[in-house]
Amino acid sequence: MKKIITLLLILILSQNVYAYDAEATLREVKENTDISSLTYAPIGGEWSVLYLVKSGIAKPSEFGAYKEKIAELLKTTQGEPDKRKYTSYSRLILALNALGSDPKNIEGYDLYSKLEDYEKVISQGLNGAVFALIALNNGNISTPVKERYISYILSRQKSDGGFSLMDESEPDVTAMVLQSLAPFTYKEDVKEAVNKALDYLSKAQLENGGYEAYGSETSEYTSQVIIALTALNIDPQEDERFIKNASLIDNIYSYRTKKGFAHTPWGETNAMATEQACCALTSYKLFKEGKGCIYSPAASYKAVLEGLLCVC
């Protein structure tokens, strides 16, 4: 019964053009966001900065308070706000690049240098390597350590083509891996791994356009797949491999609430789900405008996958 209701909701939304206006949705969410309160944090921090600026609905000049907080943080921690989770540095780099700041010199500290420490980065597992690669690509940083991250990531692929932090392949982790590998599809081993991962995601997609893992459906799974496809120059609303009874865009809007997006079907507004959905809609908006994806660097580079131009 729940699946039937979800599909009916998606059909209703599909008749509402406004519901599919990513920019309008992002502006509505911005109205419920206090930009001055954003700080160094996995929720209510860098991801919000990233989508607000990259989508064009907020100007870098609006984030003076955030930049001051980061400058003070780096001064008080002597450039090491986190000695364990190196994804924190990747997250900071993405936000600061979006704001036009130079992560190589924030209060005299080079944030990219943290990502050169391969052993410390991978001590966090697959996530560490994935986001280090995304951040280095975002900054157009040329460094041999990127090849080490690529090799490490490829070695973690499951037999079904997916990736995970646990035993069973997970759609969101697989999608994040694709986001990191998108610029390297000119490499045959990467291209092969990407194709296998896309095949896994296509087969794992539910009839309502979304995904589930460990018995639960969440909007975050859908959000990460949308970002991955746009990074690979694949339209999540048009590519037949990712359209069942509904598309990914249909599915993400089925989680829409008055103030943002829910984590689970019929749930209340959730901060993390809202940030990830907004990052996904920003990536989709940029993709439709021919501007790459949410992780595109200022000077975009190009890669080729199956004869299609991939701008990431």
N, C-alpha and C positions, 0 to 999 in steps of 0.2 A: 504493500500500500504506500509506504514512504517513497519508494522509487517512482511510483505513478504520480504522486503529488509533486515530486521534484521535476519530473518531465513536463507536467502541466505548467509549473511555474516558469520553466525555461521557455515553453511555447508562448506564454503570455509576454515574457520579457522580449522575445524575439520580434514581437509586433510593435515594440516601443523603441523607436529610433533613438530617442533621447537616452535610453538606458545604455546604448552602445556608444555614446559620445564620451570617449575616454577623457577628453579635456574637461568637459562639463563635470564629470564624476570627480576628477582630481580637484577641481575648484571647490566643489561642495565639501570634500574632505578637508581641504585647506581651511575652510571657514571654521572647522572644529579643531584646528591645530594652533596652539600657541607657540609660534616660532621662537619667541624669546626664551621659552622654557627648554628648548632642545639642548642636549648636553652630550658628553661622552658616554654612550650607553648603547647596548645591543637593541634596545627598544626605546623609542623616544629620543633617538640621537641621529647617528650617521645615515641610517637608511631613509629617514624622513628628509634629512638635508638633501640626500642624493635625488630622490624622486621629485621633490619640490623644485629644485633648481634645474635638473635635466629636462623636466617636462615643460619648463618655461613659465610655470604659473607663479613662481616667486623669483625675485632677483637676488643675486649674491649679496647686494648691499643690505638686504633684510636680515642677514645672519651675523651682524657685528657681535652680538652677545655670545653666540656660539663660538665664534673664532677667539674671542677673549677668554672663554672658558678653556678652550683647547690650549691656548698659549700658556695660561696659568698652570694647567695640568702638567704640561711638559716641563715647565720650569720646576715645579715642586717635586716631580718624580725623576728629575734629571734625565728626561727623555725616555723613561721606561714606565709607562702607566700600567703595563701588564707584563710580568715576567714569565707567565705560563701560557696564556692564550694569544698566540701570534696572529690569529685572525683579527684581533683588535687593531693591529697596525694596518692590515689590509683594509679594514672598514674605514679607518681614519683617512687613509690615502684616497679612497674613492670619494669621500665627502669633500676633502680639501681640494682635490683636483676639480670637482664640480664647481667649487666656489672660486676657482682661479688662483688658489694659493699654491705654493710650491712645497710639496712634501719633503723635498730634499733639504729645505731650510726653514723649519718652524722653530723659532727661538734658538736657532743654531743647531738643531737636531735633524738628522737625515732619517726619515721614517723608512725609506726604501732599504737602508742598510740592515734593518732588522730582518728583512725577507731574504737577505743573502745568507743567513744562518740556516742552512738546509736542515741540519739535525734538529734544531729547536723548532723549526716550523713543522716538520713531519712528526714531531713528538706529539702533536695534537691530532695526528692521524690524517685521513683523507681530506677533511675540511681545511686543515692548515695548508696543504699543498694546493688545493683548488683555489682558495681565495688569495693565496700569495701570487699564483699565476694570473688570476684576474686583475689584481692590483698592479702587478708589473706591466701587464699588457695595457692597462688603462693609462699608465704613465709613459707608455712608449719606451720602457727601459730595456736596454739591450744588455743582457748578462747571461753567462753560461749556466747559471743555476736554473734558468727556465727549462733547459733540456732535462735536468735532473728531476724537476717536478713533473714534467711530461712523462718521463719513464716510470716514475713512481705511481702516477695516476693510472697509466695504462696497465700496470701490473696488478691493479686492484679490481679489474673488470671480472664480473661473474660469468659463468658459462651461458646464462640466458641473455647476456649483453648489458645487464644493469650494473649498478654500483650501489654500495651501501656502507653504513658505519657499523652494521650488525652482520647477521648471517644472510638474511633474505634481501634481495634487491629492493631498493626503495626508489619511488619515482622522483622525489625531490632531490635526493642525493645524486641520482643519475642525471637529472636536469642540470644541477650545478656543475657537475663534471663537464657536461656538454658546453656550458657557458665558458668554462676555462679553456677548453680545447678548440673552440670555434675558430680562432685565428690561425690554427695550425693544420687545417684540413688538407693543405698541399702536401703534407707528409703522408705517405701511404699507410703506415701503421696507425696514425691518428685517424685518417679517413675511414679505415676499416673498423676501428673501435667506435667511431661516431655512428657509422651506419648500423652497427649491431645494437648500440644503445638506442637509436631511433626506432629500430624494429621492436625492441623491448617495450619502449614507451607506447608505441602504437598498439601493441598487443595487450598491454596492461590497462589501457584506457577503458573506462566504464561506458556504458551506453548513454549516461547522462553527460558525457564529455569530461568528467573528472577522474580522480584517482583515489585509491584507498591503499592502505598498508596496515598490517597488523589488525585488520578488522574495522578500521575507521577511515571515513572519508574526511579530508580537510581541504580548505581553500588554499593552504600553503603549497600543497602538492601541485595544484593547478597553476598557481602563480609562477612557481619555478619552471614549469614546463613551458609556459608562455614566454618567459625570458629566454630560455634555451633555444626555442624555435626561432625567435626573432634574431638571436645572435647568429643563427645559421641561415638567415635569409629565407625562412620558411614561414608562410602566413598561417598562424594558428586558427584563423577563421575560414581559410579556403583549402588548405591541403587535405586531400581526402583521407590520408593516413591517420589524421587526427580529428576526423568527424565521424561520430557514431550516430546516435539519434540526436546528438547535440554536439556543438564544438566546445573548445576550451574557453572561448570568450563567453559563450552562452553559460557555461558552467560557473565561471568566476562571478558573473552577475547574479547567479542564483544565491550567492552568499551575501549579497548587498543588504546593508541595513540603513537606517536613517542617518547614522553618523559615520559609517565606514563599511567594514566587512566582518563577517563572522568567521570563526575558526572551523566550526562544524555546521552541517545543515541545520537550519532553523535556530541557530544559536544567536547569542547577543553580540554586539560589537566587541571586537577583540583587537587590542593594539598591535600585536605582532601580525595578525592576519591582515589588518588594514594596511600596515606598512608594506607587506609583501605584495598584496594585491595592487597597491598603488605603484610599486616598482614595476610590476608586470604590465599595468596599463600604460605606464610611462614608456616602457620598452616597446609596447605595441604601437603607441602613438608615434614614437621616433621611427619605427620600422615603416609605418604607413607613409610617413613624410619623407622617406628615403634617407634618413639620417642615422641608420645603423640600429644600435640597441642601447640600453641604459648604461652599458659598460664601455661604450665607444669612447676612445681617446679623442682629444681635440683634433689631432691629425690622424684620421682613420687610416688603417691599413686594410689590405684586401686579401682574401683567401678564396679558393675555389672548391666547391663541393658539388659533385655531379653536374658540372658545367654551369652551376649557378653562382653568381657573384655573392660572396658572403662578406659583408662589411660589419665589423665588430668593434 
